[in-house]
C-alpha cells in the first residue's frame, strides 16, 4: 500500500533482497530432490577450487607478509617482537584471512557464475532445458551452490596457511626465528572456542557467493549487456554480503564468548 511512496532505489533494494531470499528458499526446497548431479558437482569443485588456488595463495601470502612486516617496526622499539607471531595468527585466522579471501572469491567466483548462467539465459539454453523436461535449477544452481559452500571454506583455510607462512618469512627479514617456534606461538594464541566463529562464517560466505551469482545469472534479462550486468552485480552484492556476514559473526561471537 505504501510502495508508491518509497523512492525507486529503496524499492529496488527490497525487491532484490526478496528475490535472493526466495531464490535461497527454493534451493533448500530442491537440494535433496533427485536427480543428484554428482558429476556436475565434482566438475564445479574443480572449476571453483583448483582454478582459484593461484590467486588465493598469492593473496594470502601478501596478507601475511605485509601484516608481519608492518608490525615489526611498530613493536620492535618496545622489545615486543616476540608477540608478532601471536598477533599475525590471531589477525589472519580470526578476521583478515576469511574476509579478504571471501572478497577475492566473490570477485572471481561470483562474477564467473553470474556471467556463465547469464550467458546461458541470454542464449536461451536455460529455456531449452525447461522445455526438454529437465530441471535446470537442479543441474545449474544446486551443483554450484553446494560447490561454493564447501570449497570456499577450504580455500580460506589454504589462504590462512599461506598467510602464516608469509608472516614467518617477513619475520626472518629482520630476525632469525625458527619455524617451529613461530608456529608454536601462533597456535598457543588460539583456542578451539575462538575458531568456531571464523570457521562457521566461511560456509556462509561460500553459500552467499554461490546463491547470489546463480540468482543474478539465472534471472538475467534478455540482451548481451545483461551478462555483464549479472557478473558485475554478483560481485557487488556478494562482496557486501560477505562483509555483513562477518559483522554478524563478530557480534555473535562476542556475545557468546
ZASELUM-405299 format. One record per residue (C-alpha): x, y, z; residue in one letter. Coordinates in steps of 0.1 Angstrom, whole numbers, plus 2048, in hexadecimal, padded with zeros to 3 digits. Example, Ala and Ser with C-alpha at 12.3 -4.5 7.8 and 13.67 -1.06 7.14 Angstrom:
2
[[87B 7D3 84E] 'a']
[[889 7F5 847] 's']
***
This chain:
257
[[800 800 800] 'x']
[[81D 817 807] 'x']
[[833 80B 7EB] 'x']
[[82A 828 7D5] 'x']
[[838 840 7EF] 'x']
[[85A 82F 7F1] 'x']
[[877 83C 7DC] 'x']
[[87F 826 7BE] 'x']
[[8A1 81D 7CB] 'x']
[[893 811 7EC] 'x']
[[878 7FC 7DB] 'x']
[[893 7ED 7C5] 'x']
[[8A7 7E3 7E4] 'x']
[[888 7D3 7F4] 'x']
[[880 7C0 7D4] 'x']
[[8A4 7B4 7D0] 'x']
[[8A6 7A9 7F4] 'x']
[[885 796 7F1] 'x']
[[88F 787 7D0] 'x']
[[8B0 779 7DF] 'x']
[[89D 76C 7FE] 'x']
[[883 75B 7E9] 'x']
[[89E 74C 7D2] 'x']
[[8B0 73F 7F2] 'x']
[[890 72F 7FF] 'x']
[[88B 71E 7DD] 'x']
[[8AE 710 7E0] 'x']
[[8A6 701 803] 'x']
[[886 6F2 7F5] 'x']
[[896 6E1 7D8] 'x']
[[8B9 6D9 7E4] 'x']
[[8AF 6B6 7F0] 'x']
[[899 6AD 7D3] 'x']
[[8A6 695 7B8] 'x']
[[8B7 694 7A0] 'x']
[[8D8 699 7B2] 'x']
[[8F1 6A7 799] 'x']
[[911 69B 7A9] 'x']
[[926 69E 78A] 'x']
[[91C 6C3 786] 'x']
[[923 6C9 7AB] 'x']
[[946 6BA 7A7] 'x']
[[94C 6CF 788] 'x']
[[942 6EE 79B] 'x']
[[959 6E5 7B7] 'x']
[[976 6E4 79E] 'x']
[[96B 704 78D] 'x']
[[968 717 7AE] 'x']
[[984 708 7C2] 'x']
[[9A0 6FE 7AB] 'x']
[[99E 71D 795] 'x']
[[99E 734 7B3] 'x']
[[9BC 726 7C5] 'x']
[[9D6 73D 7B5] 'x']
[[9C3 75E 7BB] 'x']
[[9B9 754 7DF] 'x']
[[9DC 748 7E7] 'x']
[[9ED 768 7DB] 'x']
[[9D3 77E 7ED] 'x']
[[9D8 76A 80D] 'x']
[[9FE 76D 80C] 'x']
[[9FD 792 806] 'x']
[[9E4 797 823] 'x']
[[9FA 784 83C] 'x']
[[A1B 793 82F] 'x']
[[A0F 7B7 830] 'x']
[[9FD 7B3 852] 'x']
[[A1D 7A6 863] 'x']
[[A33 7BE 851] 'x']
[[A1E 7DC 85C] 'x']
[[A1D 7CF 880] 'x']
[[A43 7CB 883] 'x']
[[A4D 7F0 884] 'x']
[[A2F 7F8 89A] 'x']
[[A37 7DE 8B5] 'x']
[[A5D 7DD 8B2] 'x']
[[A63 7FD 8C6] 'x']
[[A50 7EE 8E4] 'x']
[[A62 7CD 8E2] 'x']
[[A42 7BB 8DA] 'x']
[[A4B 7AA 8B9] 'x']
[[A45 789 8CB] 'x']
[[A20 792 8CA] 'x']
[[A1F 794 8A4] 'x']
[[A17 76F 89D] 'x']
[[9FA 770 8B4] 'x']
[[9ED 791 8A6] 'x']
[[9F1 784 882] 'x']
[[9E0 763 88A] 'x']
[[9C2 774 89C] 'x']
[[9BE 78F 881] 'x']
[[9C0 777 863] 'x']
[[9AC 75A 870] 'x']
[[991 76C 882] 'x']
[[98A 789 86B] 'x']
[[9A1 794 84F] 'x']
[[9A6 773 83E] 'x']
[[981 769 83B] 'x']
[[974 78B 831] 'x']
[[98F 794 817] 'x']
[[98E 771 808] 'x']
[[968 772 808] 'x']
[[969 793 7F5] 'x']
[[982 785 7DC] 'x']
[[96B 767 7D7] 'x']
[[94D 77E 7D3] 'x']
[[960 790 7B7] 'x']
[[96D 772 7A5] 'x']
[[953 756 7AB] 'x']
[[934 76C 7AF] 'x']
[[93A 77E 78E] 'x']
[[942 75E 77C] 'x']
[[922 74D 787] 'x']
[[90D 76C 780] 'x']
[[91C 770 75D] 'x']
[[919 74B 755] 'x']
[[8F5 747 75F] 'x']
[[8ED 769 750] 'x']
[[8FB 75E 72F] 'x']
[[8E7 73F 730] 'x']
[[8C7 753 738] 'x']
[[8CE 76B 71B] 'x']
[[8D4 750 702] 'x']
[[8B4 73E 70E] 'x']
[[8C7 71F 719] 'x']
[[8B5 71F 73B] 'x']
[[893 722 729] 'x']
[[89D 705 713] 'x']
[[8A4 6F0 731] 'x']
[[882 6F8 740] 'x']
[[870 6EF 71F] 'x']
[[883 6CE 71E] 'x']
[[873 6C4 740] 'x']
[[895 6C6 752] 'x']
[[899 6DB 772] 'x']
[[8B2 6F7 76A] 'x']
[[8B1 703 78E] 'x']
[[8BC 6E2 79C] 'x']
[[8D8 6DE 782] 'x']
[[8E5 702 781] 'x']
[[8DD 712 7A2] 'x']
[[8DE 6F6 7BC] 'x']
[[8FF 6E8 7B0] 'x']
[[910 70A 7B0] 'x']
[[903 715 7D2] 'x']
[[90E 6F4 7E2] 'x']
[[930 6F7 7D2] 'x']
[[935 71B 7DE] 'x']
[[927 713 801] 'x']
[[941 6F8 806] 'x']
[[95F 703 7F1] 'x']
[[962 727 7FC] 'x']
[[967 71E 821] 'x']
[[983 707 815] 'x']
[[992 723 800] 'x']
[[991 73A 81F] 'x']
[[9A3 720 834] 'x']
[[9BD 71D 818] 'x']
[[9C1 743 816] 'x']
[[9C5 745 83C] 'x']
[[9E1 72B 83C] 'x']
[[9F3 73D 820] 'x']
[[9EE 75E 832] 'x']
[[9FE 750 852] 'x']
[[A1C 744 83D] 'x']
[[A1E 767 82E] 'x']
[[A1F 776 851] 'x']
[[A3B 75E 85B] 'x']
[[A50 768 83D] 'x']
[[A4A 78D 845] 'x']
[[A57 788 868] 'x']
[[A77 777 85B] 'x']
[[A7E 797 848] 'x']
[[A88 7A8 869] 'x']
[[A8D 78B 881] 'x']
[[A96 767 881] 'x']
[[A79 753 890] 'x']
[[A74 72E 88A] 'x']
[[A54 723 878] 'x']
[[A4C 70C 895] 'x']
[[A4D 728 8AF] 'x']
[[A39 73F 898] 'x']
[[A1C 727 893] 'x']
[[A1D 71C 8B7] 'x']
[[A17 740 8C1] 'x']
[[9FC 744 8A6] 'x']
[[9E8 726 8B2] 'x']
[[9ED 72E 8D7] 'x']
[[9DA 74E 8D2] 'x']
[[9BC 73B 8C4] 'x']
[[9A3 725 8D4] 'x']
[[986 70F 8C7] 'x']
[[96B 728 8D3] 'x']
[[97B 745 8C0] 'x']
[[97C 730 89F] 'x']
[[957 727 89F] 'x']
[[94A 749 892] 'x']
[[965 74D 876] 'x']
[[95E 729 86A] 'x']
[[939 72C 86A] 'x']
[[937 74D 858] 'x']
[[94C 740 83B] 'x']
[[930 728 832] 'x']
[[918 746 831] 'x']
[[931 759 81B] 'x']
[[932 73B 803] 'x']
[[90C 737 803] 'x']
[[906 75C 7FD] 'x']
[[91F 75F 7E1] 'x']
[[90F 741 7CF] 'x']
[[8EB 74A 7D4] 'x']
[[8EF 76F 7CA] 'x']
[[903 766 7AB] 'x']
[[8EA 74C 7A1] 'x']
[[8CC 763 7A8] 'x']
[[8DA 77F 793] 'x']
[[8E4 769 776] 'x']
[[8C4 753 777] 'x']
[[8AE 772 777] 'x']
[[8C2 786 75E] 'x']
[[8AE 79B 745] 'x']
[[8AF 796 71F] 'x']
[[8CB 7A7 70C] 'x']
[[8F1 7A2 70D] 'x']
[[8F6 7C0 724] 'x']
[[8E3 7AE 740] 'x']
[[900 794 742] 'x']
[[917 7B0 74D] 'x']
[[8FD 7BE 765] 'x']
[[8F8 79C 774] 'x']
[[91D 797 77A] 'x']
[[922 7BA 788] 'x']
[[905 7B9 79F] 'x']
[[90E 796 7AB] 'x']
[[930 7A4 7B7] 'x']
[[921 7C3 7C7] 'x']
[[905 7B1 7DA] 'x']
[[919 793 7E5] 'x']
[[936 7A9 7F1] 'x']
[[91E 7BE 805] 'x']
[[90F 79E 814] 'x']
[[931 790 81D] 'x']
[[937 7B0 832] 'x']
[[914 7AF 841] 'x']
[[918 78A 84B] 'x']
[[93A 792 85A] 'x']
[[92B 7AE 86F] 'x']
[[90F 797 87B] 'x']
[[927 77B 883] 'x']
[[93E 792 897] 'x']
[[920 79F 8AC] 'x']
[[913 77C 8B3] 'x']
[[936 770 8BC] 'x']
[[93B 78D 8D4] 'x']
[[919 786 8E5] 'x']
[[91F 761 8E8] 'x']
[[943 761 8F2] 'x']
***
